[in-house]
Amino acid sequence: MRIAAEIVLSEEERSEMTKLARSKLTSVRLAQRPQTHCCHQLNEYVAHHNTKPKPFIWTKNARGILQKVVRANLA
């Protein structure tokens, strides 16, 4: 059973957030607070979910799934 890893920003994402924070159009607080809060909330959810993980169980067979995809593409 797989357990999700903690969310970590790459250097590119961190750089993008820094640019946004230093922009004259966006305040530092507006740029960084939602991102920090979002990562914190996601990490809490993953940690809670991983305490009692359950395997994903497919309820339909492959043929049923593919038929639904074909119907969706025709619509």
Order of alpha helices (4+ residues) and beta strands (2+ residues): alpha-alpha-alpha
